[in-house]
Amino acid sequence: MTRDKVLVTGASGFVGSAVAQALAQSGYAVRALLRPTAQRRNLVGLDAEIVEGDICDPRSVDAAMAGVRFMFHVAADYRLWARHPQEIMRTNAEGTRILMQSALAAGVERIVYTSSVATIACPSHDGPADETASLSESNAIGAYKRSKVVAEKIVQEMIAHNKLPAIIVHPSTPIGPRDIKPTPTGRIIVEAAMGRVPGYVDTGLNLVHVDDVARGQVAALLKGRIGEQYILGGQDVSLAAMLKDIAELCGRKPPRLRFPRSALYPLAVMAEAAAHFTRKEPFVTIDGLRMSKHRMYFTSAKAERCLGYTARPYREALSDALAWFGQNGHLK
């Protein structure tokens, strides 16, 4: 057990709160950098020092960084659509640059940077991708993926040229409790549980319990090598299988309609046009459909080998997610 002070960005969010809890359970003194407007439900009962600020504000970042030994940068703007896409790039890329520069100046000893499998290129076949398959910015679909590619490159360049003591982790698609917003994947779970998803497209993704991702991040702090990258994933699952499992857990019949992707593009165009007025993120987006052309399958073999990483069966994560959504009023 240790009382080393650790700064966690995004600690009120879905992945960030899991990381903050895992660190506190391991004996670290957690300092959480939060926006003044951030919801704090995920921090109830957590022994953490709260510091208000913004990752894009160098002054508040420097104040939060003072006296910390380690830093976990988990905060991110995770949206597949935004009225102003430049906001996503500013938060994810420029915010990362500011944090890393501040950590270097403050002498932070080790940094765990939360990237994403969004920066990894999916192979043309359906086999899983690993950490060697980097995605270029020109091939990244949508503002979120582009911003994460740019942010990761910032970290990599600072590791190479400024001796930034950072380890990069790539969570796949986390699911589980405390998904307050919810995330795009969480929305699928909620809508499917309510019987509002009539069909699916032929795609797949890698699903992992958010608490397993958090434990993997702590393992990266302890065992990861500076400059190395580690995928923190779970199981590869087709969208059809995921919807079937949700239906079974909720006592519903699974959707049987398989939609051709081309038929959904007009719906996505209309949904995005409406979102400019409602200011609510649409359920179906053009970028989401473009991404669904690939089965987003990944292997965590490197993290298992080097960090001792493990992930529970994905249905346990799905069950925990449904239980939390039910208990918190999402499944009305």
C-alpha positions as CSV (number, residue, x, y, z in Angstrom):
1,M,0.0,0.0,0.0
2,T,1.2,3.5,-0.8
3,R,0.0,7.1,-0.3
4,D,1.7,8.4,-3.3
5,K,-0.3,11.3,-4.8
6,V,-1.8,10.6,-8.2
7,L,-3.6,13.1,-10.4
8,V,-6.5,11.7,-12.4
9,T,-8.2,13.7,-15.2
10,G,-11.7,12.8,-16.1
11,A,-12.3,11.2,-12.7
12,S,-16.0,11.9,-12.7
13,G,-16.5,10.2,-16.0
14,F,-17.1,6.6,-16.9
15,V,-13.6,5.2,-17.3
16,G,-12.0,7.9,-15.1
17,S,-14.1,7.1,-12.1
18,A,-13.2,3.4,-12.4
19,V,-9.5,4.4,-12.6
20,A,-9.8,6.7,-9.5
21,Q,-11.6,3.9,-7.6
22,A,-9.0,1.3,-8.5
23,L,-6.2,3.7,-7.4
24,A,-7.9,4.5,-4.1
25,Q,-8.4,0.8,-3.5
26,S,-4.7,0.3,-4.1
27,G,-3.8,2.8,-1.5
28,Y,-2.9,5.9,-3.6
29,A,-3.9,9.4,-2.7
30,V,-6.1,10.5,-5.5
31,R,-6.4,14.0,-6.7
32,A,-9.2,14.6,-9.3
33,L,-9.1,17.4,-11.8
34,L,-12.7,18.3,-12.6
35,R,-14.5,21.1,-14.4
36,P,-16.7,23.1,-12.1
37,T,-19.7,21.9,-14.0
38,A,-18.8,18.2,-13.9
39,Q,-21.3,15.7,-12.4
40,R,-19.9,14.2,-9.3
41,R,-22.2,11.2,-8.7
42,N,-19.4,8.8,-9.6
43,L,-17.2,10.2,-6.9
44,V,-19.6,9.8,-4.0
45,G,-17.9,7.8,-1.3
46,L,-14.5,8.1,-2.9
47,D,-11.6,9.4,-0.8
48,A,-10.2,11.9,-3.3
49,E,-9.0,15.5,-3.3
50,I,-11.1,17.5,-5.7
51,V,-9.4,20.3,-7.7
52,E,-11.5,22.4,-10.1
53,G,-10.1,23.4,-13.4
54,D,-9.9,22.6,-17.1
55,I,-7.4,20.5,-19.0
56,C,-7.2,23.2,-21.7
57,D,-6.3,25.9,-19.1
58,P,-2.6,25.8,-18.4
59,R,-2.9,27.7,-15.1
60,S,-5.4,25.3,-13.5
61,V,-3.5,22.3,-14.9
62,D,-0.2,23.5,-13.3
63,A,-2.0,24.0,-9.9
64,A,-3.5,20.5,-10.1
65,M,-0.1,19.0,-11.0
66,A,1.8,20.5,-8.1
67,G,3.1,17.8,-5.7
68,V,1.8,14.7,-7.6
69,R,4.1,11.8,-8.2
70,F,2.1,10.1,-11.0
71,M,-0.6,11.2,-13.5
72,F,-3.4,9.3,-15.3
73,H,-4.8,11.3,-18.2
74,V,-8.2,9.7,-18.8
75,A,-10.4,12.7,-19.7
76,A,-11.7,12.9,-23.2
77,D,-14.5,14.2,-25.3
78,Y,-16.1,11.0,-26.5
79,R,-18.7,11.9,-29.0
80,L,-19.4,10.4,-32.5
81,W,-21.1,13.7,-33.5
82,A,-20.9,17.3,-32.4
83,R,-22.4,20.6,-33.6
84,H,-18.9,22.0,-33.4
85,P,-16.3,19.2,-34.1
86,Q,-13.4,21.5,-33.3
87,E,-14.4,21.3,-29.6
88,I,-13.5,17.6,-29.7
89,M,-10.1,18.3,-31.2
90,R,-9.4,21.0,-28.7
91,T,-10.2,19.0,-25.7
92,N,-8.6,15.7,-26.8
93,A,-5.5,17.0,-28.5
94,E,-4.7,20.5,-27.1
95,G,-5.7,19.4,-23.6
96,T,-3.3,16.5,-23.9
97,R,-0.5,18.7,-25.0
98,I,-1.1,21.1,-22.0
99,L,-1.2,18.2,-19.5
100,M,2.0,16.6,-20.8
101,Q,3.9,19.8,-20.8
102,S,2.8,20.6,-17.3
103,A,3.7,17.0,-16.1
104,L,7.2,17.4,-17.5
105,A,7.7,20.8,-15.9
106,A,6.4,19.4,-12.5
107,G,8.7,16.4,-12.7
108,V,5.9,13.8,-12.6
109,E,7.7,10.4,-12.5
110,R,5.2,8.2,-14.5
111,I,2.2,9.0,-16.7
112,V,-0.5,6.6,-17.9
113,Y,-2.1,8.1,-21.0
114,T,-5.5,6.7,-21.9
115,S,-5.6,6.6,-25.7
116,S,-8.1,4.3,-27.4
117,V,-8.4,1.5,-29.9
118,A,-9.7,4.3,-32.1
119,T,-6.1,5.0,-33.0
120,I,-5.4,1.4,-34.1
121,A,-6.1,0.3,-37.7
122,C,-8.6,-2.5,-38.1
123,P,-7.2,-5.2,-40.5
124,S,-9.0,-5.8,-43.8
125,H,-9.9,-9.3,-42.6
126,D,-11.9,-10.0,-39.4
127,G,-8.9,-11.0,-37.3
128,P,-7.9,-9.0,-34.3
129,A,-5.6,-6.0,-34.5
130,D,-2.7,-5.4,-32.1
131,E,-0.6,-2.4,-31.0
132,T,1.5,-2.4,-34.1
133,A,-1.3,-1.4,-36.4
134,S,-1.3,2.4,-36.1
135,L,-4.0,4.4,-37.8
136,S,-3.1,7.6,-39.7
137,E,-4.9,10.8,-39.2
138,S,-6.0,10.8,-42.9
139,N,-7.7,7.4,-42.4
140,A,-9.4,8.3,-39.1
141,I,-13.2,8.5,-39.4
142,G,-14.7,11.4,-37.6
143,A,-13.6,14.1,-35.2
144,Y,-13.2,11.8,-32.2
145,K,-10.9,9.3,-33.9
146,R,-8.9,12.1,-35.6
147,S,-8.5,13.9,-32.2
148,K,-7.2,10.7,-30.5
149,V,-4.8,10.0,-33.3
150,V,-3.4,13.6,-33.0
151,A,-3.3,13.4,-29.2
152,E,-1.5,10.1,-29.2
153,K,1.1,11.4,-31.7
154,I,1.7,14.4,-29.3
155,V,2.4,12.0,-26.5
156,Q,4.7,9.8,-28.6
157,E,6.7,12.7,-29.9
158,M,7.2,14.0,-26.3
159,I,8.3,10.6,-25.2
160,A,10.9,10.5,-28.0
161,H,12.1,14.1,-27.9
162,N,11.4,15.3,-24.3
163,K,11.8,12.1,-22.3
164,L,8.2,12.2,-21.3
165,P,7.8,9.2,-18.8
166,A,4.5,8.0,-20.4
167,I,2.9,4.6,-21.0
168,I,0.1,4.5,-23.5
169,V,-3.0,2.3,-22.9
170,H,-5.7,1.5,-25.5
171,P,-9.1,0.6,-23.9
172,S,-11.4,-1.2,-26.4
173,T,-15.1,-0.5,-25.8
174,P,-15.8,-0.4,-22.0
175,I,-19.2,-1.2,-20.6
176,G,-20.4,-1.5,-17.1
177,P,-21.6,0.6,-14.2
178,R,-21.3,4.4,-13.8
179,D,-22.0,5.2,-17.5
180,I,-23.7,8.4,-16.6
181,K,-24.0,10.1,-20.0
182,P,-24.3,7.3,-21.3
183,T,-21.5,6.7,-23.8
184,P,-22.4,5.7,-27.4
185,T,-22.2,2.0,-26.6
186,G,-24.1,2.6,-23.4
187,R,-26.9,4.2,-25.4
188,I,-27.1,1.1,-27.6
189,I,-27.4,-1.1,-24.4
190,V,-30.2,1.2,-23.0
191,E,-32.1,1.4,-26.3
192,A,-31.8,-2.4,-26.9
193,A,-32.9,-3.1,-23.3
194,M,-36.0,-1.0,-23.9
195,G,-36.8,-2.9,-27.1
196,R,-36.2,0.2,-29.3
197,V,-33.5,-1.4,-31.6
198,P,-35.4,-3.2,-34.3
199,G,-32.4,-4.5,-36.2
200,Y,-28.6,-4.3,-36.7
201,V,-25.9,-3.9,-39.3
202,D,-23.2,-6.5,-39.8
203,T,-20.4,-5.3,-37.6
204,G,-18.6,-6.2,-34.4
205,L,-16.6,-4.7,-31.5
206,N,-14.5,-5.7,-28.6
207,L,-16.3,-5.3,-25.3
208,V,-14.7,-5.1,-21.9
209,H,-15.8,-4.4,-18.3
210,V,-14.8,-0.8,-17.3
211,D,-13.4,-2.0,-14.0
212,D,-11.1,-4.5,-15.8
213,V,-9.8,-1.5,-17.9
214,A,-9.2,0.4,-14.7
215,R,-7.2,-2.4,-13.1
216,G,-5.2,-2.7,-16.4
217,Q,-4.3,1.0,-16.1
218,V,-3.0,0.5,-12.6
219,A,-1.0,-2.5,-13.8
220,A,0.4,-0.3,-16.5
221,L,1.6,2.2,-13.9
222,L,3.4,-0.5,-12.0
223,K,4.6,-2.8,-14.8
224,G,4.4,-0.9,-18.0
225,R,7.5,0.2,-19.9
226,I,7.9,3.9,-20.8
227,G,7.0,4.4,-24.5
228,E,5.2,1.1,-24.8
229,Q,1.5,0.7,-25.8
230,Y,-1.0,-1.8,-24.4
231,I,-4.5,-2.8,-25.6
232,L,-6.9,-3.3,-22.7
233,G,-9.7,-5.2,-24.2
234,G,-12.1,-8.1,-23.5
235,Q,-14.1,-10.2,-26.0
236,D,-14.7,-9.7,-29.7
237,V,-18.5,-9.8,-30.2
238,S,-20.7,-9.2,-33.2
239,L,-23.4,-6.5,-32.8
240,A,-26.0,-9.2,-33.5
241,A,-24.7,-11.3,-30.6
242,M,-24.5,-8.4,-28.3
243,L,-28.2,-7.4,-29.0
244,K,-29.2,-11.1,-28.6
245,D,-27.5,-11.2,-25.2
246,I,-29.1,-7.9,-24.1
247,A,-32.5,-9.3,-25.1
248,E,-31.9,-12.5,-23.1
249,L,-30.9,-10.7,-20.0
250,C,-33.9,-8.5,-20.2
251,G,-36.4,-11.2,-21.1
252,R,-37.1,-9.8,-24.6
253,K,-37.0,-11.3,-28.1
254,P,-33.8,-10.3,-29.9
255,P,-34.0,-8.2,-33.1
256,R,-33.8,-10.3,-36.2
257,L,-33.7,-7.6,-39.0
258,R,-30.3,-7.2,-40.6
259,F,-30.2,-3.8,-42.2
260,P,-28.1,-3.0,-45.3
261,R,-25.8,-0.2,-44.2
262,S,-26.8,1.9,-47.3
263,A,-30.4,2.0,-46.2
264,L,-29.5,3.7,-42.9
265,Y,-27.5,6.6,-44.4
266,P,-30.6,8.7,-45.2
267,L,-31.8,8.2,-41.6
268,A,-28.4,9.3,-40.3
269,V,-28.5,12.4,-42.4
270,M,-31.9,13.4,-41.1
271,A,-30.9,12.5,-37.5
272,E,-27.8,14.8,-37.7
273,A,-29.8,17.6,-39.3
274,A,-32.4,17.4,-36.5
275,A,-29.6,17.3,-33.9
276,H,-28.4,20.8,-34.9
277,F,-31.7,22.0,-33.5
278,T,-32.3,19.7,-30.6
279,R,-28.6,19.8,-29.6
280,K,-28.9,16.1,-28.6
281,E,-26.4,13.6,-30.0
282,P,-28.2,11.5,-32.7
283,F,-28.5,7.7,-32.1
284,V,-27.5,7.0,-35.7
285,T,-24.6,9.0,-37.2
286,I,-22.9,9.0,-40.6
287,D,-19.5,8.5,-39.0
288,G,-20.9,5.6,-36.9
289,L,-22.1,3.9,-40.0
290,R,-18.8,4.4,-41.8
291,M,-17.0,2.9,-38.8
292,S,-19.3,-0.1,-38.7
293,K,-17.9,-1.2,-42.1
294,H,-15.1,-2.8,-40.1
295,R,-15.3,-5.4,-37.4
296,M,-13.4,-3.6,-34.6
297,Y,-11.7,-6.7,-33.1
298,F,-8.5,-6.4,-31.0
299,T,-6.2,-8.6,-29.0
300,S,-4.9,-7.9,-25.5
301,A,-2.2,-10.5,-25.6
302,K,0.6,-8.0,-25.0
303,A,-1.0,-6.6,-21.9
304,E,-1.8,-10.1,-20.6
305,R,1.9,-11.1,-21.2
306,C,3.6,-7.9,-19.9
307,L,1.1,-6.5,-17.3
308,G,-0.6,-9.6,-16.0
309,Y,-3.9,-8.1,-17.4
310,T,-7.1,-10.2,-17.4
311,A,-10.7,-9.5,-18.3
312,R,-13.8,-11.2,-17.2
313,P,-16.4,-12.7,-19.7
314,Y,-18.1,-9.8,-21.5
315,R,-21.6,-11.0,-20.4
316,E,-20.7,-10.2,-16.8
317,A,-19.9,-6.6,-18.0
318,L,-23.2,-6.4,-19.9
319,S,-25.1,-7.7,-16.9
320,D,-23.5,-5.1,-14.6
321,A,-24.2,-2.4,-17.1
322,L,-27.9,-3.3,-17.3
323,A,-28.2,-3.5,-13.5
324,W,-26.6,0.0,-13.2
325,F,-28.8,1.5,-15.9
326,G,-31.9,0.0,-14.3
327,Q,-31.0,1.2,-10.8
328,N,-30.3,4.7,-12.1
329,G,-33.5,5.4,-14.0
330,H,-32.3,4.8,-17.6
331,L,-34.6,1.8,-18.2
332,K,-38.0,3.5,-17.7
